């Protein structure tokens, strides 16, 4: 059976009735979502900006993506991560949570150590 270049039978059906020369997925358009992020902890420091700490057990793709987006939106924010464990970021991956944090410029620790120093 020949594999379709479309993602669904519906898209294939639509392609058959569109005018000749119509291109499928010919352009990628960037977009931005306006969302709010609430860090788990805010640690006040005398004479310095606060430290924000995100605590996380499972460090799934969506959380990694969110933290990178927050860092891009607030580059001066002191956002740190406290992992429950230094697991691999996904099954079969070589990279661990701590390696991911270091790669992306986050200060991070594994509990019971806290990322305060």
Biopython code that builds the backbone (N, CA, C, O; Angstrom):
import numpy as np
from Bio.PDB.StructureBuilder import StructureBuilder

atoms = [
    (1, "UNK", "N", (0.835, -1.178, 0.000)),
    (1, "UNK", "CA", (0.000, 0.000, 0.000)),
    (1, "UNK", "C", (0.882, 1.245, 0.000)),
    (1, "UNK", "O", (1.818, 1.343, 0.794)),
    (2, "UNK", "N", (0.594, 2.178, -0.871)),
    (2, "UNK", "CA", (1.368, 3.398, -1.011)),
    (2, "UNK", "C", (1.076, 4.338, 0.162)),
    (2, "UNK", "O", (-0.080, 4.566, 0.518)),
    (3, "UNK", "N", (2.149, 4.881, 0.756)),
    (3, "UNK", "CA", (1.994, 5.804, 1.881)),
    (3, "UNK", "C", (1.612, 7.180, 1.340)),
    (3, "UNK", "O", (2.234, 7.683, 0.404)),
    (4, "UNK", "N", (0.586, 7.782, 1.935)),
    (4, "UNK", "CA", (0.130, 9.105, 1.532)),
    (4, "UNK", "C", (1.058, 10.175, 2.083)),
    (4, "UNK", "O", (1.635, 9.996, 3.156)),
    (5, "UNK", "N", (1.210, 11.268, 1.379)),
    (5, "UNK", "CA", (2.008, 12.375, 1.893)),
    (5, "UNK", "C", (1.186, 13.266, 2.808)),
    (5, "UNK", "O", (1.717, 14.188, 3.427)),
    (6, "UNK", "N", (-0.098, 12.993, 2.895)),
    (6, "UNK", "CA", (-0.980, 13.775, 3.759)),
    (6, "UNK", "C", (-1.113, 13.112, 5.121)),
    (6, "UNK", "O", (-0.889, 11.909, 5.259)),
    (7, "UNK", "N", (-1.479, 13.898, 6.125)),
    (7, "UNK", "CA", (-1.577, 13.391, 7.486)),
    (7, "UNK", "C", (-2.874, 12.650, 7.757)),
    (7, "UNK", "O", (-2.981, 11.926, 8.748)),
    (8, "UNK", "N", (-3.852, 12.822, 6.894)),
    (8, "UNK", "CA", (-5.121, 12.146, 7.105)),
    (8, "UNK", "C", (-5.797, 11.883, 5.763)),
    (8, "UNK", "O", (-5.438, 12.468, 4.741)),
    (9, "UNK", "N", (-6.771, 11.001, 5.793)),
    (9, "UNK", "CA", (-7.561, 10.727, 4.586)),
    (9, "UNK", "C", (-8.362, 11.963, 4.185)),
    (9, "UNK", "O", (-8.595, 12.211, 3.001)),
    (10, "UNK", "N", (-8.780, 12.734, 5.190)),
    (10, "UNK", "CA", (-9.519, 13.957, 4.899)),
    (10, "UNK", "C", (-8.655, 14.945, 4.113)),
    (10, "UNK", "O", (-9.126, 15.523, 3.133)),
    (11, "UNK", "N", (-7.401, 15.149, 4.526)),
    (11, "UNK", "CA", (-6.511, 16.052, 3.794)),
    (11, "UNK", "C", (-6.303, 15.552, 2.365)),
    (11, "UNK", "O", (-6.264, 16.347, 1.425)),
    (12, "UNK", "N", (-6.170, 14.254, 2.204)),
    (12, "UNK", "CA", (-6.008, 13.688, 0.853)),
    (12, "UNK", "C", (-7.239, 13.962, 0.001)),
    (12, "UNK", "O", (-7.120, 14.286, -1.181)),
    (13, "UNK", "N", (-8.420, 13.834, 0.596)),
    (13, "UNK", "CA", (-9.660, 14.094, -0.143)),
    (13, "UNK", "C", (-9.751, 15.560, -0.548)),
    (13, "UNK", "O", (-10.150, 15.872, -1.670)),
    (14, "UNK", "N", (-9.380, 16.463, 0.364)),
    (14, "UNK", "CA", (-9.416, 17.890, 0.044)),
    (14, "UNK", "C", (-8.426, 18.191, -1.085)),
    (14, "UNK", "O", (-8.722, 18.992, -1.972)),
    (15, "UNK", "N", (-7.259, 17.557, -1.055)),
    (15, "UNK", "CA", (-6.248, 17.815, -2.088)),
    (15, "UNK", "C", (-6.758, 17.492, -3.488)),
    (15, "UNK", "O", (-6.346, 18.111, -4.469)),
    (16, "UNK", "N", (-7.657, 16.515, -3.569)),
    (16, "UNK", "CA", (-8.171, 16.099, -4.885)),
    (16, "UNK", "C", (-9.161, 17.104, -5.482)),
    (16, "UNK", "O", (-9.433, 17.044, -6.682)),
    (17, "UNK", "N", (-9.704, 18.019, -4.685)),
    (17, "UNK", "CA", (-10.684, 18.976, -5.214)),
    (17, "UNK", "C", (-10.151, 20.412, -5.251)),
    (17, "UNK", "O", (-10.830, 21.309, -5.752)),
    (18, "UNK", "N", (-8.959, 20.634, -4.733)),
    (18, "UNK", "CA", (-8.355, 21.960, -4.800)),
    (18, "UNK", "C", (-7.814, 22.224, -6.204)),
    (18, "UNK", "O", (-7.544, 21.282, -6.948)),
    (19, "UNK", "N", (-7.651, 23.501, -6.574)),
    (19, "UNK", "CA", (-7.113, 23.827, -7.905)),
    (19, "UNK", "C", (-5.700, 23.261, -8.096)),
    (19, "UNK", "O", (-4.935, 23.140, -7.138)),
    (20, "UNK", "N", (-5.367, 22.916, -9.344)),
    (20, "UNK", "CA", (-4.028, 22.432, -9.667)),
    (20, "UNK", "C", (-2.993, 23.457, -9.244)),
    (20, "UNK", "O", (-3.225, 24.662, -9.344)),
    (21, "UNK", "N", (-1.850, 22.980, -8.771)),
    (21, "UNK", "CA", (-0.775, 23.875, -8.362)),
    (21, "UNK", "C", (-0.854, 24.299, -6.895)),
    (21, "UNK", "O", (0.060, 24.944, -6.382)),
    (22, "UNK", "N", (-1.946, 23.936, -6.225)),
    (22, "UNK", "CA", (-2.044, 24.256, -4.808)),
    (22, "UNK", "C", (-0.999, 23.436, -4.063)),
    (22, "UNK", "O", (-0.874, 22.230, -4.277)),
    (23, "UNK", "N", (-0.261, 24.090, -3.201)),
    (23, "UNK", "CA", (0.834, 23.419, -2.491)),
    (23, "UNK", "C", (0.395, 23.017, -1.083)),
    (23, "UNK", "O", (-0.278, 23.777, -0.387)),
    (24, "UNK", "N", (0.784, 21.827, -0.685)),
    (24, "UNK", "CA", (0.467, 21.289, 0.649)),
    (24, "UNK", "C", (1.592, 21.624, 1.615)),
    (24, "UNK", "O", (2.756, 21.332, 1.341)),
    (25, "UNK", "N", (1.250, 22.234, 2.742)),
    (25, "UNK", "CA", (2.202, 22.599, 3.794)),
    (25, "UNK", "C", (3.451, 23.264, 3.218)),
    (25, "UNK", "O", (4.578, 22.856, 3.503)),
    (26, "UNK", "N", (3.229, 24.292, 2.405)),
    (26, "UNK", "CA", (4.322, 24.946, 1.689)),
    (26, "UNK", "C", (5.042, 26.005, 2.514)),
    (26, "UNK", "O", (6.132, 26.439, 2.139)),
    (27, "UNK", "N", (4.459, 26.427, 3.620)),
    (27, "UNK", "CA", (5.068, 27.488, 4.418)),
    (27, "UNK", "C", (4.862, 27.189, 5.904)),
    (27, "UNK", "O", (3.840, 26.627, 6.298)),
    (28, "UNK", "N", (5.834, 27.567, 6.713)),
    (28, "UNK", "CA", (5.716, 27.452, 8.171)),
    (28, "UNK", "C", (5.629, 28.865, 8.741)),
    (28, "UNK", "O", (6.516, 29.685, 8.500)),
    (29, "UNK", "N", (4.579, 29.153, 9.487)),
    (29, "UNK", "CA", (4.347, 30.488, 10.021)),
    (29, "UNK", "C", (4.597, 30.507, 11.525)),
    (29, "UNK", "O", (3.953, 29.766, 12.269)),
    (30, "UNK", "N", (5.522, 31.343, 11.978)),
    (30, "UNK", "CA", (5.782, 31.402, 13.418)),
    (30, "UNK", "C", (4.613, 32.056, 14.148)),
    (30, "UNK", "O", (3.899, 32.884, 13.581)),
    (31, "UNK", "N", (4.424, 31.678, 15.407)),
    (31, "UNK", "CA", (3.405, 32.318, 16.231)),
    (31, "UNK", "C", (3.836, 32.268, 17.687)),
    (31, "UNK", "O", (4.695, 31.476, 18.075)),
    (32, "UNK", "N", (3.227, 33.124, 18.475)),
    (32, "UNK", "CA", (3.546, 33.219, 19.889)),
    (32, "UNK", "C", (2.274, 33.018, 20.690)),
    (32, "UNK", "O", (1.218, 33.543, 20.336)),
    (33, "UNK", "N", (2.376, 32.261, 21.768)),
    (33, "UNK", "CA", (1.258, 32.084, 22.682)),
    (33, "UNK", "C", (1.509, 32.941, 23.920)),
    (33, "UNK", "O", (2.612, 32.935, 24.467)),
    (34, "UNK", "N", (0.502, 33.669, 24.357)),
    (34, "UNK", "CA", (0.597, 34.459, 25.591)),
    (34, "UNK", "C", (0.085, 33.584, 26.726)),
    (34, "UNK", "O", (-1.113, 33.318, 26.818)),
    (35, "UNK", "N", (0.985, 33.139, 27.584)),
    (35, "UNK", "CA", (0.618, 32.290, 28.704)),
    (35, "UNK", "C", (1.216, 32.866, 29.979)),
    (35, "UNK", "O", (2.065, 33.755, 29.925)),
    (36, "UNK", "N", (0.782, 32.369, 31.105)),
    (36, "UNK", "CA", (1.345, 32.784, 32.386)),
    (36, "UNK", "C", (2.073, 31.609, 33.018)),
    (36, "UNK", "O", (1.620, 30.467, 32.946)),
    (37, "UNK", "N", (3.198, 31.904, 33.632)),
    (37, "UNK", "CA", (3.990, 30.901, 34.332)),
    (37, "UNK", "C", (4.039, 31.277, 35.799)),
    (37, "UNK", "O", (4.332, 32.425, 36.133)),
    (38, "UNK", "N", (3.760, 30.340, 36.669)),
    (38, "UNK", "CA", (3.835, 30.560, 38.111)),
    (38, "UNK", "C", (4.930, 29.663, 38.674)),
    (38, "UNK", "O", (4.745, 28.451, 38.783)),
    (39, "UNK", "N", (6.084, 30.259, 39.037)),
    (39, "UNK", "CA", (7.152, 29.448, 39.626)),
    (39, "UNK", "C", (6.685, 28.866, 40.959)),
    (39, "UNK", "O", (5.827, 29.440, 41.631)),
    (40, "UNK", "N", (7.252, 27.731, 41.331)),
    (40, "UNK", "CA", (6.857, 27.100, 42.589)),
    (40, "UNK", "C", (7.256, 27.932, 43.802)),
    (40, "UNK", "O", (6.487, 28.048, 44.756)),
    (41, "UNK", "N", (8.450, 28.510, 43.770)),
    (41, "UNK", "CA", (8.970, 29.209, 44.940)),
    (41, "UNK", "C", (9.620, 30.522, 44.542)),
    (41, "UNK", "O", (10.230, 30.632, 43.478)),
    (42, "UNK", "N", (9.481, 31.531, 45.422)),
    (42, "UNK", "CA", (10.181, 32.818, 45.277)),
    (42, "UNK", "C", (10.957, 33.024, 46.566)),
    (42, "UNK", "O", (10.363, 33.133, 47.638)),
    (43, "UNK", "N", (12.280, 33.077, 46.470)),
    (43, "UNK", "CA", (13.148, 33.246, 47.628)),
    (43, "UNK", "C", (13.673, 34.685, 47.604)),
    (43, "UNK", "O", (14.424, 35.075, 46.710)),
    (44, "UNK", "N", (13.259, 35.460, 48.608)),
    (44, "UNK", "CA", (13.711, 36.853, 48.713)),
    (44, "UNK", "C", (15.149, 36.896, 49.223)),
    (44, "UNK", "O", (15.545, 36.080, 50.055)),
    (45, "UNK", "N", (15.926, 37.855, 48.718)),
    (45, "UNK", "CA", (17.311, 38.036, 49.154)),
    (45, "UNK", "C", (17.534, 39.511, 49.461)),
    (45, "UNK", "O", (17.148, 40.379, 48.679)),
    (46, "UNK", "N", (18.143, 39.785, 50.574)),
    (46, "UNK", "CA", (18.419, 41.152, 50.975)),
    (46, "UNK", "C", (19.429, 41.777, 50.017)),
    (46, "UNK", "O", (20.533, 41.263, 49.838)),
    (47, "UNK", "N", (19.037, 42.889, 49.407)),
    (47, "UNK", "CA", (19.938, 43.611, 48.512)),
    (47, "UNK", "C", (20.152, 42.953, 47.163)),
    (47, "UNK", "O", (21.057, 43.347, 46.428)),
    (48, "UNK", "N", (19.343, 41.958, 46.815)),
    (48, "UNK", "CA", (19.499, 41.276, 45.512)),
    (48, "UNK", "C", (18.124, 40.895, 44.975)),
    (48, "UNK", "O", (17.133, 40.864, 45.705)),
    (49, "UNK", "N", (18.098, 40.611, 43.704)),
    (49, "UNK", "CA", (16.845, 40.156, 43.094)),
    (49, "UNK", "C", (16.460, 38.791, 43.654)),
    (49, "UNK", "O", (17.330, 38.028, 44.075)),
    (50, "UNK", "N", (15.174, 38.478, 43.664)),
    (50, "UNK", "CA", (14.754, 37.177, 44.191)),
    (50, "UNK", "C", (15.202, 36.024, 43.299)),
    (50, "UNK", "O", (15.489, 36.197, 42.115)),
    (51, "UNK", "N", (15.251, 34.853, 43.903)),
    (51, "UNK", "CA", (15.507, 33.607, 43.174)),
    (51, "UNK", "C", (14.162, 32.907, 43.023)),
    (51, "UNK", "O", (13.386, 32.821, 43.975)),
    (52, "UNK", "N", (13.894, 32.409, 41.823)),
    (52, "UNK", "CA", (12.689, 31.615, 41.578)),
    (52, "UNK", "C", (13.126, 30.163, 41.398)),
    (52, "UNK", "O", (14.078, 29.875, 40.674)),
    (53, "UNK", "N", (12.422, 29.261, 42.061)),
    (53, "UNK", "CA", (12.787, 27.844, 41.989)),
    (53, "UNK", "C", (11.608, 27.041, 41.464)),
    (53, "UNK", "O", (10.490, 27.143, 41.967)),
    (54, "UNK", "N", (11.881, 26.250, 40.452)),
    (54, "UNK", "CA", (10.907, 25.289, 39.919)),
    (54, "UNK", "C", (11.306, 23.918, 40.441)),
    (54, "UNK", "O", (12.422, 23.461, 40.196)),
    (55, "UNK", "N", (10.403, 23.259, 41.157)),
    (55, "UNK", "CA", (10.667, 21.897, 41.625)),
    (55, "UNK", "C", (9.948, 20.942, 40.689)),
    (55, "UNK", "O", (8.814, 21.192, 40.282)),
    (56, "UNK", "N", (10.612, 19.849, 40.352)),
    (56, "UNK", "CA", (9.999, 18.942, 39.389)),
    (56, "UNK", "C", (10.429, 17.500, 39.616)),
    (56, "UNK", "O", (11.596, 17.208, 39.881)),
    (57, "UNK", "N", (9.455, 16.613, 39.505)),
    (57, "UNK", "CA", (9.719, 15.181, 39.533)),
    (57, "UNK", "C", (9.936, 14.729, 38.103)),
    (57, "UNK", "O", (11.072, 14.610, 37.644)),
    (58, "UNK", "N", (8.840, 14.476, 37.399)),
    (58, "UNK", "CA", (8.938, 14.137, 35.972)),
    (58, "UNK", "C", (9.257, 15.412, 35.204)),
    (58, "UNK", "O", (8.556, 16.416, 35.330)),
    (59, "UNK", "N", (10.302, 15.365, 34.422)),
    (59, "UNK", "CA", (10.733, 16.545, 33.671)),
    (59, "UNK", "C", (10.406, 16.327, 32.204)),
    (59, "UNK", "O", (11.297, 16.134, 31.377)),
    (60, "UNK", "N", (9.129, 16.360, 31.898)),
    (60, "UNK", "CA", (8.659, 16.034, 30.553)),
    (60, "UNK", "C", (8.879, 17.182, 29.577)),
    (60, "UNK", "O", (9.184, 18.309, 29.968)),
    (61, "UNK", "N", (8.716, 16.868, 28.309)),
    (61, "UNK", "CA", (8.972, 17.802, 27.218)),
    (61, "UNK", "C", (8.257, 19.135, 27.424)),
    (61, "UNK", "O", (8.865, 20.191, 27.252)),
    (62, "UNK", "N", (6.986, 19.103, 27.787)),
    (62, "UNK", "CA", (6.222, 20.346, 27.928)),
    (62, "UNK", "C", (6.812, 21.252, 28.999)),
    (62, "UNK", "O", (6.832, 22.470, 28.824)),
    (63, "UNK", "N", (7.286, 20.695, 30.090)),
    (63, "UNK", "CA", (7.893, 21.524, 31.142)),
    (63, "UNK", "C", (9.226, 22.092, 30.655)),
    (63, "UNK", "O", (9.531, 23.256, 30.914)),
    (64, "UNK", "N", (10.017, 21.288, 29.958)),
    (64, "UNK", "CA", (11.287, 21.792, 29.417)),
    (64, "UNK", "C", (11.025, 22.937, 28.440)),
    (64, "UNK", "O", (11.701, 23.965, 28.471)),
    (65, "UNK", "N", (10.050, 22.742, 27.589)),
    (65, "UNK", "CA", (9.681, 23.762, 26.595)),
    (65, "UNK", "C", (9.225, 25.037, 27.286)),
    (65, "UNK", "O", (9.619, 26.133, 26.887)),
    (66, "UNK", "N", (8.399, 24.907, 28.317)),
    (66, "UNK", "CA", (7.885, 26.056, 29.057)),
    (66, "UNK", "C", (9.027, 26.825, 29.721)),
    (66, "UNK", "O", (9.070, 28.052, 29.641)),
    (67, "UNK", "N", (9.951, 26.117, 30.375)),
    (67, "UNK", "CA", (11.056, 26.800, 31.051)),
    (67, "UNK", "C", (11.946, 27.551, 30.066)),
    (67, "UNK", "O", (12.421, 28.645, 30.371)),
    (68, "UNK", "N", (12.174, 26.977, 28.898)),
    (68, "UNK", "CA", (12.961, 27.678, 27.879)),
    (68, "UNK", "C", (12.237, 28.934, 27.394)),
    (68, "UNK", "O", (12.870, 29.966, 27.168)),
    (69, "UNK", "N", (10.920, 28.851, 27.235)),
    (69, "UNK", "CA", (10.136, 30.012, 26.796)),
    (69, "UNK", "C", (10.145, 31.110, 27.856)),
    (69, "UNK", "O", (10.251, 32.291, 27.524)),
    (70, "UNK", "N", (10.035, 30.731, 29.128)),
    (70, "UNK", "CA", (10.085, 31.715, 30.219)),
    (70, "UNK", "C", (11.460, 32.383, 30.246)),
    (70, "UNK", "O", (11.562, 33.596, 30.426)),
    (71, "UNK", "N", (12.499, 31.600, 30.069)),
    (71, "UNK", "CA", (13.864, 32.149, 30.064)),
    (71, "UNK", "C", (14.053, 33.136, 28.908)),
    (71, "UNK", "O", (14.691, 34.174, 29.079)),
    (72, "UNK", "N", (13.504, 32.818, 27.741)),
    (72, "UNK", "CA", (13.591, 33.729, 26.595)),
    (72, "UNK", "C", (12.815, 35.020, 26.872)),
    (72, "UNK", "O", (13.279, 36.107, 26.528)),
    (73, "UNK", "N", (11.642, 34.904, 27.491)),
    (73, "UNK", "CA", (10.797, 36.070, 27.757)),
    (73, "UNK", "C", (11.337, 36.934, 28.894)),
    (73, "UNK", "O", (11.089, 38.140, 28.927)),
    (74, "UNK", "N", (12.072, 36.327, 29.825)),
    (74, "UNK", "CA", (12.593, 37.028, 31.004)),
    (74, "UNK", "C", (14.070, 36.671, 31.208)),
    (74, "UNK", "O", (14.404, 35.952, 32.150)),
    (75, "UNK", "N", (14.951, 37.162, 30.339)),
    (75, "UNK", "CA", (16.357, 36.736, 30.383)),
    (75, "UNK", "C", (17.090, 37.124, 31.666)),
    (75, "UNK", "O", (18.110, 36.510, 31.979)),
    (76, "UNK", "N", (16.618, 38.111, 32.417)),
    (76, "UNK", "CA", (17.310, 38.511, 33.641)),
    (76, "UNK", "C", (16.752, 37.823, 34.889)),
    (76, "UNK", "O", (17.283, 38.002, 35.985)),
    (77, "UNK", "N", (15.696, 37.046, 34.726)),
    (77, "UNK", "CA", (15.081, 36.334, 35.855)),
    (77, "UNK", "C", (16.022, 35.244, 36.359)),
    (77, "UNK", "O", (16.576, 34.483, 35.566)),
    (78, "UNK", "N", (16.201, 35.170, 37.659)),
    (78, "UNK", "CA", (17.053, 34.128, 38.252)),
    (78, "UNK", "C", (16.187, 32.900, 38.532)),
    (78, "UNK", "O", (15.720, 32.694, 39.652)),
    (79, "UNK", "N", (15.985, 32.101, 37.507)),
    (79, "UNK", "CA", (15.125, 30.917, 37.577)),
    (79, "UNK", "C", (16.000, 29.665, 37.692)),
    (79, "UNK", "O", (16.849, 29.404, 36.840)),
    (80, "UNK", "N", (15.777, 28.907, 38.750)),
    (80, "UNK", "CA", (16.587, 27.717, 39.019)),
    (80, "UNK", "C", (15.679, 26.501, 39.150)),
    (80, "UNK", "O", (14.474, 26.632, 39.365)),
    (81, "UNK", "N", (16.271, 25.319, 39.017)),
    (81, "UNK", "CA", (15.491, 24.082, 39.042)),
    (81, "UNK", "C", (16.000, 23.170, 40.152)),
    (81, "UNK", "O", (17.206, 23.016, 40.347)),
    (82, "UNK", "N", (15.057, 22.569, 40.876)),
    (82, "UNK", "CA", (15.384, 21.544, 41.870)),
    (82, "UNK", "C", (14.697, 20.255, 41.424)),
    (82, "UNK", "O", (13.472, 20.143, 41.470)),
    (83, "UNK", "N", (15.500, 19.289, 40.992)),
    (83, "UNK", "CA", (14.961, 18.016, 40.520)),
    (83, "UNK", "C", (14.776, 17.045, 41.679)),
    (83, "UNK", "O", (15.546, 17.049, 42.640)),
    (84, "UNK", "N", (13.753, 16.221, 41.575)),
    (84, "UNK", "CA", (13.569, 15.160, 42.562)),
    (84, "UNK", "C", (14.656, 14.109, 42.389)),
    (84, "UNK", "O", (15.203, 13.595, 43.364)),
    (85, "UNK", "N", (14.962, 13.798, 41.124)),
    (85, "UNK", "CA", (16.018, 12.843, 40.777)),
    (85, "UNK", "C", (16.692, 13.313, 39.488)),
    (85, "UNK", "O", (16.107, 14.075, 38.719)),
    (86, "UNK", "N", (17.905, 12.860, 39.261)),
    (86, "UNK", "CA", (18.598, 13.196, 38.009)),
    (86, "UNK", "C", (18.375, 12.079, 36.994)),
    (86, "UNK", "O", (19.309, 11.377, 36.607)),
    (87, "UNK", "N", (17.135, 11.928, 36.575)),
    (87, "UNK", "CA", (16.772, 10.913, 35.578)),
    (87, "UNK", "C", (17.182, 11.353, 34.186)),
    (87, "UNK", "O", (17.580, 12.497, 33.969)),
    (88, "UNK", "N", (17.079, 10.430, 33.257)),
    (88, "UNK", "CA", (17.243, 10.779, 31.848)),
    (88, "UNK", "C", (16.009, 11.582, 31.431)),
    (88, "UNK", "O", (14.918, 11.365, 31.957)),
    (89, "UNK", "N", (16.187, 12.520, 30.474)),
    (89, "UNK", "CA", (15.076, 13.401, 30.119)),
    (89, "UNK", "C", (13.926, 12.662, 29.431)),
    (89, "UNK", "O", (12.790, 13.136, 29.422)),
    (90, "UNK", "N", (14.227, 11.518, 28.867)),
    (90, "UNK", "CA", (13.170, 10.643, 28.315)),
    (90, "UNK", "C", (13.763, 9.251, 28.175)),
    (90, "UNK", "O", (14.982, 9.081, 28.189)),
    (91, "UNK", "N", (12.916, 8.282, 28.045)),
    (91, "UNK", "CA", (13.356, 6.893, 27.915)),
    (91, "UNK", "C", (14.290, 6.757, 26.702)),
    (91, "UNK", "O", (13.963, 7.202, 25.602)),
    (92, "UNK", "N", (15.429, 6.150, 26.919)),
    (92, "UNK", "CA", (16.383, 5.922, 25.830)),
    (92, "UNK", "C", (17.336, 7.078, 25.576)),
    (92, "UNK", "O", (18.267, 6.938, 24.783)),
    (93, "UNK", "N", (17.128, 8.221, 26.231)),
    (93, "UNK", "CA", (18.006, 9.378, 26.030)),
    (93, "UNK", "C", (19.292, 9.209, 26.825)),
    (93, "UNK", "O", (19.306, 8.550, 27.865)),
    (94, "UNK", "N", (20.365, 9.804, 26.335)),
    (94, "UNK", "CA", (21.633, 9.805, 27.075)),
    (94, "UNK", "C", (21.682, 10.980, 28.051)),
    (94, "UNK", "O", (22.320, 10.888, 29.099)),
    (95, "UNK", "N", (21.015, 12.078, 27.715)),
    (95, "UNK", "CA", (21.061, 13.294, 28.520)),
    (95, "UNK", "C", (20.200, 13.161, 29.778)),
    (95, "UNK", "O", (19.076, 12.660, 29.735)),
    (96, "UNK", "N", (20.761, 13.625, 30.897)),
    (96, "UNK", "CA", (20.021, 13.626, 32.159)),
    (96, "UNK", "C", (19.409, 15.012, 32.396)),
    (96, "UNK", "O", (19.714, 15.968, 31.683)),
    (97, "UNK", "N", (18.548, 15.100, 33.400)),
    (97, "UNK", "CA", (17.940, 16.385, 33.756)),
    (97, "UNK", "C", (19.001, 17.448, 34.039)),
    (97, "UNK", "O", (18.920, 18.567, 33.533)),
    (98, "UNK", "N", (19.998, 17.087, 34.852)),
    (98, "UNK", "CA", (21.051, 18.044, 35.203)),
    (98, "UNK", "C", (21.861, 18.470, 33.977)),
    (98, "UNK", "O", (22.249, 19.634, 33.871)),
    (99, "UNK", "N", (22.118, 17.559, 33.065)),
    (99, "UNK", "CA", (22.842, 17.900, 31.839)),
    (99, "UNK", "C", (22.009, 18.855, 30.978)),
    (99, "UNK", "O", (22.543, 19.797, 30.394)),
    (100, "UNK", "N", (20.694, 18.605, 30.905)),
    (100, "UNK", "CA", (19.813, 19.486, 30.151)),
    (100, "UNK", "C", (19.848, 20.889, 30.758)),
    (100, "UNK", "O", (19.961, 21.876, 30.032)),
    (101, "UNK", "N", (19.751, 20.979, 32.082)),
    (101, "UNK", "CA", (19.757, 22.277, 32.762)),
    (101, "UNK", "C", (21.057, 23.030, 32.467)),
    (101, "UNK", "O", (21.026, 24.217, 32.144)),
    (102, "UNK", "N", (22.190, 22.348, 32.577)),
    (102, "UNK", "CA", (23.485, 22.977, 32.306)),
    (102, "UNK", "C", (23.572, 23.440, 30.850)),
    (102, "UNK", "O", (24.054, 24.538, 30.571)),
    (103, "UNK", "N", (23.114, 22.616, 29.945)),
    (103, "UNK", "CA", (23.158, 22.953, 28.516)),
    (103, "UNK", "C", (22.382, 24.235, 28.222)),
    (103, "UNK", "O", (22.768, 25.019, 27.355)),
    (104, "UNK", "N", (21.280, 24.441, 28.954)),
    (104, "UNK", "CA", (20.416, 25.591, 28.682)),
    (104, "UNK", "C", (20.613, 26.744, 29.673)),
    (104, "UNK", "O", (19.822, 27.687, 29.699)),
    (105, "UNK", "N", (21.671, 26.661, 30.486)),
    (105, "UNK", "CA", (22.033, 27.770, 31.343)),
    (105, "UNK", "C", (21.205, 27.935, 32.612)),
    (105, "UNK", "O", (21.132, 29.032, 33.166)),
    (106, "UNK", "N", (20.580, 26.853, 33.078)),
    (106, "UNK", "CA", (19.832, 26.902, 34.333)),
    (106, "UNK", "C", (20.717, 26.391, 35.466)),
    (106, "UNK", "O", (21.400, 25.378, 35.312)),
    (107, "UNK", "N", (20.709, 27.082, 36.594)),
    (107, "UNK", "CA", (21.337, 26.536, 37.797)),
    (107, "UNK", "C", (20.364, 25.508, 38.343)),
    (107, "UNK", "O", (19.165, 25.771, 38.441)),
    (108, "UNK", "N", (20.874, 24.341, 38.697)),
    (108, "UNK", "CA", (19.991, 23.263, 39.128)),
    (108, "UNK", "C", (20.683, 22.383, 40.156)),
    (108, "UNK", "O", (21.910, 22.323, 40.240)),
    (109, "UNK", "N", (19.847, 21.699, 40.938)),
    (109, "UNK", "CA", (20.335, 20.755, 41.931)),
    (109, "UNK", "C", (19.385, 19.564, 41.949)),
    (109, "UNK", "O", (18.316, 19.575, 41.337)),
    (110, "UNK", "N", (19.819, 18.538, 42.674)),
    (110, "UNK", "CA", (18.957, 17.373, 42.937)),
    (110, "UNK", "C", (18.666, 17.381, 44.435)),
    (110, "UNK", "O", (19.578, 17.466, 45.257)),
    (111, "UNK", "N", (17.392, 17.293, 44.773)),
    (111, "UNK", "CA", (16.966, 17.296, 46.177)),
    (111, "UNK", "C", (17.631, 16.148, 46.927)),
    (111, "UNK", "O", (17.709, 15.045, 46.387)),
    (112, "UNK", "N", (18.116, 16.363, 48.155)),
    (112, "UNK", "CA", (17.748, 17.403, 49.081)),
    (112, "UNK", "C", (18.555, 18.703, 48.970)),
    (112, "UNK", "O", (18.267, 19.658, 49.691)),
    (113, "UNK", "N", (19.551, 18.761, 48.089)),
    (113, "UNK", "CA", (20.281, 20.024, 47.900)),
    (113, "UNK", "C", (19.357, 21.017, 47.201)),
    (113, "UNK", "O", (18.627, 20.651, 46.279)),
    (114, "UNK", "N", (19.392, 22.265, 47.639)),
    (114, "UNK", "CA", (18.575, 23.317, 47.030)),
    (114, "UNK", "C", (19.457, 24.260, 46.237)),
    (114, "UNK", "O", (20.597, 24.511, 46.629)),
    (115, "UNK", "N", (18.956, 24.787, 45.131)),
    (115, "UNK", "CA", (19.766, 25.677, 44.277)),
    (115, "UNK", "C", (19.810, 27.115, 44.803)),
    (115, "UNK", "O", (19.370, 28.047, 44.131)),
    (116, "UNK", "N", (20.343, 27.277, 46.003)),
    (116, "UNK", "CA", (20.346, 28.603, 46.635)),
    (116, "UNK", "C", (21.706, 29.280, 46.622)),
    (116, "UNK", "O", (21.783, 30.486, 46.855)),
    (117, "UNK", "N", (22.775, 28.551, 46.359)),
    (117, "UNK", "CA", (24.093, 29.184, 46.382)),
    (117, "UNK", "C", (24.628, 29.383, 44.986)),
    (117, "UNK", "O", (25.731, 29.904, 44.816)),
]
sb = StructureBuilder()
sb.init_structure("model")
sb.init_model(0)
sb.init_chain("A")
sb.init_seg("    ")
for serial, (resi, resn, name, xyz) in enumerate(atoms, 1):
    if name == "N":
        sb.init_residue(resn, " ", resi, " ")
    sb.init_atom(name, np.array(xyz, "f"), 0.0, 1.0, " ", f" {name:<3s}", serial, name[0])
structure = sb.get_structure()
